[in-house]
Amino acid sequence: MLKTRIITALVLLIILVPILFSGSSLAFTTAAAIFLGAAMWESQRLFNKPGAIIISLVWSLAFAYLTLQTTNFSLQTLFTVCVLFWVFGLIPSLRFGLPSIDSFASGLISGIYAVAIFGCFVAMSFLFGKSAQLLLSVLAIVWVADIGAYFVGKAIGKRKLAPSISPGKSWEGAIGGACLVLGFATLCVFLPMLSNTFPAKLYSHQGAVVTVLIMLLIATASVIGDLFESLLKRRIGMKDSSHLLPGHGGVLDRIDALIPVLPLAAMFVAIWGLS
């Protein structure tokens, strides 16, 4: 399993890193549209929806059109809507549980989650348009939070964060991940070579207090995204969202924490002009 995971990760890196640093909007949009389509297909399966392939294709085409064409559509509005959808539509499910999979309420949540996934990829494209380093730094915040949570939780984790959803997560791990995120943000702020990163730009525009609060908010959002996808899989009895990425599961399994984070970060970039 470990060998398969490593091989898959290396293949993805070989494909995606050159695209990320190519500066080509067409190449980036094409790759992102493919992964968006896969994520949408997996999402529809988690909600037991018919026509998953057709629905995923429609979302991918809409993404490509929005990102490659000049439109009057307000991206800031989309990012804000995604954040509100999480706050009022998806996060409550972590407290109260999901409705029956065949109910109208479940269909409504399915639509909200689809918009959230779409907004995540649009935010990814938006941040890429600013700079590859800006996008990578937001992704790195989530990766750092996940790494910190894993190792701290493994070492000292005792109090379960959400035992009925994801028994492996602990409060100690979540706090450890948040602390590591603050450490990463500090490096970004004080190392000149990282001056184009999200934490550094946030610090230069809004100061230390706001930067700390936003970093903690993003760390929290990453945990929420992970837990929500785990809740969806638990309801339908699936271990992975798919087997598209050998050794890793599905695309959603890899980006679940990014789905609430990227629109959130992009919203702040758009509102405060962090570029």
C-alpha positions in Angstrom: 0.0 0.0 0.0 2.8 2.5 0.9 4.6 1.7 -2.3 1.4 2.3 -4.3 0.8 5.6 -2.5 4.3 6.8 -3.2 4.1 5.9 -6.9 0.8 7.6 -7.3 2.0 10.8 -5.5 5.1 10.9 -7.7 3.1 10.6 -10.9 0.8 13.4 -9.7 3.7 15.6 -8.9 5.4 15.0 -12.2 2.2 16.0 -14.0 1.0 18.9 -11.8 4.1 20.7 -10.7 5.2 21.7 -14.3 1.6 22.9 -14.9 1.5 24.9 -11.8 4.7 26.8 -12.6 4.1 27.0 -16.4 2.0 30.1 -16.0 -0.4 28.7 -18.6 -4.0 29.4 -17.7 -5.2 26.9 -20.3 -3.0 24.0 -19.0 -4.0 24.8 -15.4 -7.7 25.0 -16.2 -7.6 21.8 -18.2 -6.0 19.9 -15.3 -8.3 21.5 -12.7 -11.4 20.7 -14.8 -10.4 17.0 -14.9 -10.0 16.8 -11.2 -13.2 18.8 -10.6 -15.1 16.4 -12.7 -13.7 13.5 -10.8 -14.5 15.1 -7.4 -18.1 15.9 -8.6 -18.6 12.4 -9.8 -17.5 11.0 -6.4 -19.7 13.5 -4.6 -22.7 12.5 -6.5 -22.0 8.9 -5.7 -21.8 9.7 -2.0 -25.3 11.1 -2.3 -26.5 8.2 -4.3 -27.5 10.4 -7.2 -28.2 9.1 -10.7 -26.4 10.5 -13.8 -23.2 11.3 -11.8 -21.0 11.3 -14.9 -23.3 13.8 -16.8 -23.5 16.1 -13.8 -19.8 16.1 -13.3 -19.3 16.9 -17.0 -21.7 19.9 -16.7 -19.8 21.3 -13.7 -16.4 20.8 -15.4 -17.6 22.7 -18.5 -19.1 25.5 -16.4 -15.8 25.8 -14.6 -13.8 25.9 -17.8 -16.1 28.5 -19.3 -16.0 30.7 -16.1 -12.2 30.6 -15.8 -11.3 31.0 -19.5 -13.9 33.6 -20.5 -14.2 37.2 -19.5 -17.5 37.5 -17.6 -19.2 40.0 -15.3 -19.6 37.3 -12.7 -18.4 38.3 -9.3 -15.9 35.8 -7.9 -15.9 37.5 -4.6 -19.7 36.8 -4.4 -19.2 33.1 -5.2 -16.5 32.8 -2.6 -18.7 34.5 0.0 -21.6 32.3 -0.9 -19.5 29.2 -0.5 -18.4 30.3 3.0 -22.0 31.0 4.0 -23.1 27.6 2.6 -20.6 25.9 4.9 -21.6 28.0 7.9 -25.4 27.6 7.5 -25.8 24.5 5.3 -23.0 22.0 5.9 -21.4 22.5 9.3 -24.7 21.9 11.2 -24.6 18.4 9.8 -21.6 17.7 11.9 -23.7 18.4 15.0 -27.1 17.1 14.0 -26.2 14.4 11.5 -27.2 14.0 7.9 -30.8 13.4 6.8 -31.9 10.2 5.0 -30.1 9.8 1.8 -33.3 9.6 -0.3 -34.8 12.7 1.4 -35.3 16.2 -0.1 -33.0 17.6 2.6 -30.2 15.3 1.5 -30.7 16.4 -2.1 -30.5 20.0 -0.9 -27.2 19.3 0.9 -25.9 17.6 -2.2 -26.5 20.7 -4.2 -24.8 22.9 -1.6 -21.8 20.6 -1.4 -21.5 20.6 -5.2 -21.4 24.4 -5.2 -18.8 24.3 -2.4 -16.6 22.0 -4.5 -17.1 24.2 -7.6 -16.2 27.2 -5.6 -13.1 25.5 -4.3 -11.8 24.9 -7.8 -12.7 28.4 -8.9 -10.8 29.8 -5.9 -7.9 27.6 -6.9 -7.9 29.1 -10.3 -8.3 32.6 -8.9 -5.3 32.2 -6.6 -3.3 30.7 -9.4 -4.0 33.8 -11.5 -2.5 35.9 -8.7 0.6 33.8 -8.4 1.6 30.1 -8.1 3.3 30.9 -4.7 0.1 32.4 -3.4 -1.9 29.3 -4.3 0.8 26.9 -3.0 1.0 28.7 0.3 -2.8 28.3 0.9 -2.5 24.6 0.0 0.6 24.3 2.3 -1.4 25.7 5.3 -3.8 22.8 4.9 -1.0 20.3 4.5 0.8 21.6 7.5 -2.4 21.5 9.6 -3.0 17.9 8.5 0.6 16.8 9.2 0.6 18.5 12.6 -2.7 17.0 13.6 -1.5 13.5 12.5 1.8 13.5 14.5 0.6 15.3 17.6 -2.6 13.2 17.7 -0.6 10.0 17.3 1.8 11.1 20.1 -0.5 12.5 22.7 -4.1 12.4 21.3 -6.6 11.2 24.0 -9.7 13.3 23.7 -11.7 12.4 20.6 -12.7 15.3 18.4 -15.6 13.6 16.7 -15.7 9.9 17.6 -18.9 9.1 15.8 -17.6 10.6 12.5 -13.8 10.1 12.5 -12.5 8.1 15.5 -8.9 8.8 14.7 -9.1 12.6 15.2 -8.3 14.1 18.6 -8.5 17.6 20.1 -4.8 17.4 20.8 -4.1 16.7 17.2 -6.3 19.6 16.0 -4.6 22.0 18.4 -1.2 20.7 17.3 -2.1 21.2 13.7 -3.2 24.8 14.4 0.0 25.5 16.3 2.1 24.2 13.4 0.1 26.4 11.0 1.0 29.5 13.1 4.6 28.4 13.0 4.4 28.1 9.2 2.8 31.6 9.0 5.6 33.0 11.1 8.2 31.7 8.7 6.3 33.1 5.7 6.1 36.5 7.4 9.8 36.8 8.3 11.5 35.0 5.4 11.9 37.4 2.4 11.8 34.5 0.0 8.2 33.8 1.1 7.0 37.4 0.8 4.5 36.4 -1.9 2.7 33.8 0.3 -0.8 34.2 1.7 0.3 34.7 5.4 3.0 37.2 4.4 0.6 39.3 2.4 -2.1 39.0 5.0 0.4 40.2 7.7 1.5 43.2 5.6 -2.0 44.3 4.9 -3.9 43.5 8.1 -1.3 43.0 10.9 -0.4 40.3 13.3 -3.7 39.9 15.1 -5.8 39.4 12.0 -3.2 37.1 10.5 -3.3 34.8 13.6 -7.0 34.8 13.6 -7.3 33.9 9.9 -4.6 31.2 10.2 -6.6 29.6 13.1 -9.8 30.0 11.1 -8.3 28.2 8.1 -6.9 25.4 10.3 -10.3 24.9 11.7 -12.0 25.0 8.3 -9.6 22.3 7.0 -10.7 20.0 9.9 -14.4 20.7 9.1 -13.9 19.8 5.5 -12.3 16.5 6.4 -15.0 15.7 8.9 -17.8 16.5 6.5 -16.5 14.1 3.8 -16.0 11.4 6.5 -19.6 11.9 7.5 -20.8 11.4 3.9 -18.7 8.2 3.5 -19.9 6.8 6.9 -23.5 7.4 6.0 -23.2 5.4 2.8 -20.8 2.8 4.2 -17.8 3.7 1.9 -14.2 3.8 3.1 -12.9 5.9 0.2 -14.8 8.2 -2.2 -13.5 6.1 -5.1 -10.4 4.2 -6.2 -9.3 6.8 -8.9 -6.0 7.4 -7.1 -4.4 4.1 -6.2 -3.3 4.0 -2.6 -4.9 7.3 -1.8 -8.6 6.6 -2.5 -10.5 9.2 -4.4 -10.0 12.8 -5.4 -12.4 14.0 -2.7 -10.3 12.1 -0.1 -7.3 14.2 -1.1 -9.1 17.6 -1.4 -11.8 17.4 1.3 -10.0 19.7 3.7 -9.4 22.2 0.8 -13.1 22.5 -0.1 -14.0 25.0 2.6 -10.4 26.5 2.9 -9.8 27.7 -0.7 -13.0 29.9 -1.1 -12.4 31.3 2.4 -8.8 32.3 1.6 -9.8 33.6 -1.9 -12.6 35.7 -0.3 -10.0 37.5 1.9 -7.7 37.9 -1.0 -10.5 39.5 -3.1 -11.9 41.7 -0.3 -8.5 43.0 0.9 -6.7 43.0 -2.4 -3.9 40.7 -1.3 -1.9 40.6 -4.5 
